[in-house]
Amino acid sequence: MEQIEDLLTGIPFTPTRSDQRFATRENQIRYNNLKARQKRKAKAEIDKALDTNRNILRRLLNDRKEVIKSYDYLSGAGFNFGITTHKTKKDGKLWSCIYEYALINIKDEQFLITKI
């Protein structure tokens, strides 16, 4: 049988299966863990900002249905207005969303915050 290179180590080996890409199971696990770590590292900054935004909105709403807060208040709390998960249309208006929370600028830098 033909030898192939292990994806992790680059060392040639003879596979025992047609779909085998690693010399050992440990090499496969290590390779996949390294790929997952690289992915987490690449997303870490955005994920941290999203988590911070979500925690701020969750804390502000608490058990209330909706709340109005100013831009300055949200900024002071550490809210990052450039980071959202998605947009949604409600009553013909476009709302910025962070996971299950939504906010919209209603007037004079006042934001209506609600849970979707």
C-alpha positions as CSV (number, residue, x, y, z in Angstrom):
1,M,0.0,0.0,0.0
2,E,1.0,3.6,-0.6
3,Q,2.3,5.8,2.2
4,I,0.8,9.2,3.1
5,E,1.9,12.0,5.4
6,D,0.2,12.4,8.8
7,L,-1.6,15.8,8.8
8,L,-0.2,16.7,12.2
9,T,3.4,15.5,12.1
10,G,4.1,15.3,8.4
11,I,5.7,11.9,9.0
12,P,4.9,9.2,6.3
13,F,2.9,6.2,7.4
14,T,0.9,3.4,5.8
15,P,-2.8,3.8,6.4
16,T,-4.9,0.8,7.4
17,R,-8.1,2.4,6.1
18,S,-8.8,4.2,2.9
19,D,-10.0,7.4,4.8
20,Q,-7.2,7.4,7.4
21,R,-5.3,10.7,7.5
22,F,-3.4,10.4,10.8
23,A,-0.8,7.8,12.0
24,T,-2.4,7.5,15.4
25,R,-5.7,8.5,17.1
26,E,-3.7,10.8,19.4
27,N,-2.4,12.8,16.4
28,Q,-6.0,13.2,15.1
29,I,-7.2,14.5,18.5
30,R,-4.3,16.9,18.8
31,Y,-4.8,18.1,15.3
32,N,-8.5,18.8,15.8
33,N,-7.9,20.4,19.2
34,L,-5.3,22.8,17.6
35,K,-7.8,23.7,14.8
36,A,-10.5,24.4,17.4
37,R,-8.2,26.5,19.5
38,Q,-7.3,28.6,16.4
39,K,-11.0,29.1,15.7
40,R,-11.7,30.2,19.3
41,K,-8.8,32.6,19.3
42,A,-9.9,34.2,16.0
43,K,-13.4,34.7,17.4
44,A,-12.5,35.7,20.9
45,E,-12.5,39.5,20.6
46,I,-16.0,39.6,19.0
47,D,-17.4,36.9,21.3
48,K,-16.2,38.8,24.4
49,A,-17.9,42.0,23.1
50,L,-21.1,40.2,22.4
51,D,-21.1,38.6,25.8
52,T,-20.5,42.0,27.4
53,N,-23.3,43.6,25.4
54,R,-25.7,40.7,26.3
55,N,-24.9,40.9,30.0
56,I,-25.5,44.7,30.0
57,L,-28.9,44.3,28.3
58,R,-29.9,41.4,30.6
59,R,-28.9,43.3,33.7
60,L,-30.8,46.5,32.5
61,L,-34.0,44.6,31.7
62,N,-34.0,42.2,34.6
63,D,-37.7,41.3,34.9
64,R,-39.0,44.3,33.0
65,K,-40.5,44.0,29.5
66,E,-38.7,47.1,28.2
67,V,-36.5,49.9,29.4
68,I,-35.2,53.2,27.9
69,K,-31.6,54.2,28.4
70,S,-29.4,56.9,26.9
71,Y,-26.5,56.4,24.6
72,D,-24.2,57.9,27.3
73,Y,-25.5,55.4,29.9
74,L,-25.0,52.4,27.7
75,S,-21.5,53.6,26.6
76,G,-20.6,54.2,30.2
77,A,-21.7,50.6,31.0
78,G,-19.3,49.3,28.4
79,F,-21.8,48.6,25.6
80,N,-20.3,48.3,22.1
81,F,-22.7,49.7,19.5
82,G,-20.7,48.3,16.6
83,I,-21.2,44.6,17.7
84,T,-24.6,42.9,17.2
85,T,-25.7,39.4,16.2
86,H,-28.4,40.3,13.8
87,K,-31.1,42.9,12.7
88,T,-34.8,42.4,12.8
89,K,-37.8,44.3,11.5
90,K,-40.6,45.0,14.0
91,D,-43.5,47.4,13.2
92,G,-41.6,48.6,10.1
93,K,-38.5,49.6,12.1
94,L,-35.1,48.0,12.0
95,W,-33.9,46.8,15.4
96,S,-30.3,45.9,16.3
97,C,-30.2,42.6,18.2
98,I,-27.8,40.9,20.6
99,Y,-29.0,37.3,20.8
100,E,-32.5,37.5,22.5
101,Y,-32.3,41.3,23.2
102,A,-33.2,44.1,20.8
103,L,-32.7,47.8,20.9
104,I,-33.6,50.8,18.7
105,N,-32.8,54.5,18.8
106,I,-36.2,56.1,19.5
107,K,-35.2,59.8,19.9
108,D,-32.3,62.0,20.9
109,E,-29.9,59.2,21.6
110,Q,-32.5,57.4,23.7
111,F,-32.6,53.6,23.2
112,L,-35.6,51.4,23.8
113,I,-34.4,47.9,24.9
114,T,-36.6,44.9,24.9
115,K,-36.4,41.1,25.0
116,I,-37.5,39.3,21.8
